Amino acid sequence: MNIHEKYIKRCIQLAQNGIGTTYPNPMVGSVIVHEDKIIGEGWHRVAGEPHAEVLATRSVKDESLLKHCTIYVSLEPCSHYGKTPPCSDLIIAKGIKRVVIGSVDPFAEVSGRGIKKLLDAGCEVQVGILEKEGQWLNRRFFTFHQQKRPYIILKWAQSLDAFIAPEKQEKREPVWITNPHSNQLVHKWRSEEQGILVGTQTAVADNPRLNTRFWDGPDPVRIVLDRNLRIPKDSALFDGSVKTIVFTEDIEKAFGHKNLIFEGIKFGRELPEQICEVLYRHEIQSVIIEGGAKTLQTFIDSGLWDEARVFTGNNQLRNGVKAPGFSGKLISERTIKNDNLKIYIND
């Protein structure tokens, strides 16, 4: 690992602190180095608040040193006025002459412009340090801006004999296959994504809340497929506590309710593509799909998914709803108490 990689790696570590709180902005970390010593660092915490570069410069006790420093940033400094001024202008104003950047920003209003502004001001700029790692960190942001759709995460829990639910449920509530530790991790994941999606059968059978009650974090936008509007109106999904989007073909039967939005689409061919198009319009950068089996399989069959997170519990159901069938590249595996968790990417 060379010296630039060392400090960009630290930028990425800092940036990870902003997961789930920076939308619609990317996660960004920055460090300021003087004579091979970090004298300032920061990360973007919340959209609308100061960016990583601002917080990093503010943390430097002796600003006179900045003219002799190198600033490292995991993502290209912005060049436009949004809710905050351009960070490239800040770097120039502070007299920092050396800038090392992890990856170029894919956002059209920034892409390459921040780098050009720095070069035009006489800064020495180096780009592409740990680029793949930086893009993986902001995979939701890159997918949204480059592919014009949300980053899609599939998640399910299955029994040892590969069932995700019993054939019949006596009560309208979830049937737990995994242990409480795995369930808490799922709620942490929910806080990191902008949307959470389920199909009609899951909404009817489980009456899910789809919130982060087992974790301290923001609730995602709830998204439900209900072709013929058969989900009961007294369901937890319609409690008005969180923005909820309902996809239906029966749009004329849509009913007014707090935080409830109906979107009319045609069910059948290219359903995932239609869903992604609408969610892109709602500026939702990531979606975790939690079921049911038919909904998950529809996205798998279309090839329109990015990650799959699959729990296998330490029990058997012997019959019921079979887990989806898919193929992907295994990138990690671990044990959570007596549950097994495998994470795949769509390669």
N, C-alpha and C positions, 0 to 999 in steps of 0.2 A: 504494500500500500504506500503510494507516494504522499507527499505532504498535502497536496490539494485534496486527494481522496480522504485523508484523515479529517480535514475540516468540513468537507461537504457531508461526510458521514455524520458528523456532529450536527450539522444543519438539519439533516433528515431526522435524527433522533429528536431534536427540538420540535420540528414540524409535527411529528406524530402526536404531540400533546393537544393539537387542535382538532383531532378527529371528531366529527359529528357536530362541531360548533362553528365552523368557518363558512358553511354554505351561504351563498353560492360561490364563494371564493375558494381557492385551493388552500391546502396546508403548506405553509412556508416557514422555514427556519433560516436564521442568519447568525453568523459569528464574525467578529472583527478581531483580526490578529495583528499584533505588533511584536516584531522580533521573536517570532515563533511562540508567542504566548497569547492566549485568548484574553482580551481585555473588555469584551462586550458581547452579549448574545441576546437573542430574542426570537419569539415565534408569534405568528398571527394567531390570535385567540378567538375573536368573534368578528363576524362581518360587520363593517362599519366602524370598528375600532382600529387603532394603529397597526400597520403592517409590521412584519418581522424586522425589516431594515430600520424602521423608525425606532422600535423598541431596543434594537441592538445598539444604535448610535446613542440613544438616551442613557444606556447603561454604562457608557464609557465615562469614567470619572474625570479624565483630563482630555478635553476635546481637542487640545492642540496637537495631540498625537495622531489624530485621524488622517492628517495629510501624509503621514508616514506609514499608514496601515494598509492592509488588504482586507476587503470585505468579501465574505463568502455567503452565497445565497443559494438555496436548493432549487429555486425556480427564478426565471428571468424577472428582474424588477419591473414593476408596471410603469407604463409611460403615459397613461391617460388619467383624467380626473373622473373618479367615481365618487364614492362616499368620502374618500380621502385623497390628498394630492399625490402626484406621481412619485414613486420611490426613486426612480432614476434621477429626477430633479434633486431630490434630497442628497443622494450620493454625490452628485456634482457640486451642490452648494456646500457640502461639508469638506470638499477638497480631497476626497478619497480618490486616488489615482489607479489603484489596482482592484479589479473586480473579477471574482471567479464564480461561475454560475453552473449549477447542476444541469438543468435542461431548459430549453426554450419553452415559453408559455404558448399553449395551443389556442388561447383565446384570441380571436381575430383582431380585437382592438389593441392587443399588446404584442402578439407574435413577431419577434424580431425588432420591434420598434424601440423597446427599452434598451436593447443592445446597441442599436444604431445611435440612439441619443447619447449613450455613454461614450461610444467611439468618436462621435462628432465633437464631444467635449474634451477629447484628448486622453480619455481613460484607457488603460491597458486592460483588455477584457479576454478572459478565457472561458470557453463554454464546452459543455459535454462531459463534465466530471461526474462519475457514477450516474450517468444519464438513465440507465434502465432502472436502477433502484429508485431514482426520483420519480420516474414515470409510474412505477408500481405503487409508490406511496399515494400519488394523486391519480390512480387509475380511474376513479369515478369522474374526475374533472376532465381528464384526457378523453375518455370515451364519450362523454356528453358533448364536448366541443368538436371532436374529430369525426364521430360517427352519428352525431345528432340524435342520440338516444340515451336513456339511462344505463348505467352499469347494472347488470342483472346478476343477483346472487340467489341461487336455489338453496333451500334448506329444508331438510326433513329428518325425522327420527324414525328408525325402523327397528323391529324386533330381531332377535337372532335368526329367525326364520323368514326375515324380509317382508314383514307386514307393517304398514304404517298406521293402521287403525283396525279395530274389530269390525266384523261384518254388520253388527247392529249395536247401537248405543241406546241405553235406557234413559239417560239424562242428556240434556243439552249442555254439555260441558266437555272440555278436552279430556282425552284418555292419555295419561302420562306414560311414556315408554322409557324416558330417561330420568336420571336422578335430579334432585334440586340444584346441584352445582352446575350441571349442564343447562338446566332451565335458566339459571341466573346469567350464564354466559350468553344465551340467546337474547336475553333482554338487554344485555350490554351491546350486542350486535345491533339490535333494533335502534338503540340510541345513536349509532354511528351512521345509519342510512337515512335517506330522506323519505323513503316510502316503504310500505309493507303491503303485500298483495296476497289475497286468498280468493279461492273460487266459491261458488254458490254452496256446494255441499258442505264445505268446511264451515262456512258462516251459519248454515242452518243446523248442522249437527253439533258443533262445538260452542256456538254463541261466543266467539272470542272477543276480547277487548283490544288486542293488538297494541298494547301500550308497553311502557317500560317500568311497570310497578315493582319489579324485582331489582331495579337498578336506578341510580340517580343520573338521569339524562333526559334529553328531549324526546317526546313521543314522535314517531314518524307519521307522515300523512298516511291515512288508511285508504286502501284501494281494494275494491271488491268487484268481482264479476257476477252479475245477476241478470242473465239474459231476459227472463220473463218477470222480473221483480217479484220473486216468491220468498225472499228473505223477510221474516216477520218484522213489522215496523217497531216492535218493542225490543229489538235486538240491541246488544251492547254497542254494536258498530254505529248505531244511529243515536247515540246518547248526546251528540253535539259537543263532546269534550275536545275533539280533534278534527281538523279538516279531513273529510272523507269523500272520496271520489267513487261513484258507482257507474260501472260500464253496463249498458243495457241496450237491447233492441226495442224495448217497450218505452221509449222516451216520453211518449204522450201521457203515460201513467205516472211520471215522476211527481214526487210530492215535495212540498217545501219544508225545510227543516234547517235548524241552525248548523252551520259548518258542513252542509251536505250539498254535493255537486253531482249532477247526473250528466253523463257523457254518452251520446248515442253512437253505437258502432254496429257493424255487421258481424255476427258470430259465424265461425266457419273458417274458410281459408284465410290465411294471413292475419289471424287474430292477434298473435303477439306483435306483429308489425304495426297494426292499428293502435294497440295499447301503447306501444313505445312512442308513436307519433304524438298521441294526445299527452302523454306524460312529459315529453320533451317540451310541448307547448306550455305545460304547467311548470316548467323549469325544475323538474325533479331529476336530479343527477344520478340517483341510485335507488334501486328497489330490491328488497329482500322478499322472495316469494316463498311463503310458508305452506302452501297446499291449496287444495288437496292433490291427490295423485293425478287426476285428469289435467288439472291446470299445470302442474309441474311437467307432465309428459308432453303437453302441447308446446311449451317453450323448448323442451329438449328436442322434440322432433323437428322444430323449426330451425334448430341450431342457434337460437337467439338467447344465449346465456353466456356468462363470463366465469362465474365461480359456482361450485356446488359444495355445500357443507353438510356432510352426512353423518349423523349419529347412529350408532348401533347399540341398543340397550342390552342388558344382561337378562333378557326374558324371552319367552316365546308366546305368540298369540295363537298359533296352529291354524288359524284361518282368518279371513278378513280382506282388507284392501291391500293389494300387493304394492310394494315400493316401486317407484319409477325405474325404468331401465335406461341406462345411459353409458357412455364411455367418455373418459376425460383423462387428463394427465394428473396423477397424484402428486401434490406438492408438499403435503405435510400430514402427519398422523400422530395422535397422542391419546392417552388414556385420562379420563376424568372420572375419578373413583372407579366404578365398574363399567363405565360407558367408554366406547371407542369413538373417536372423532377423526374423520378423514376429510381433507379439503382437496378439491380438484379444480383445475382450470380447463376451459374449453380450448383445446389446441388444434 
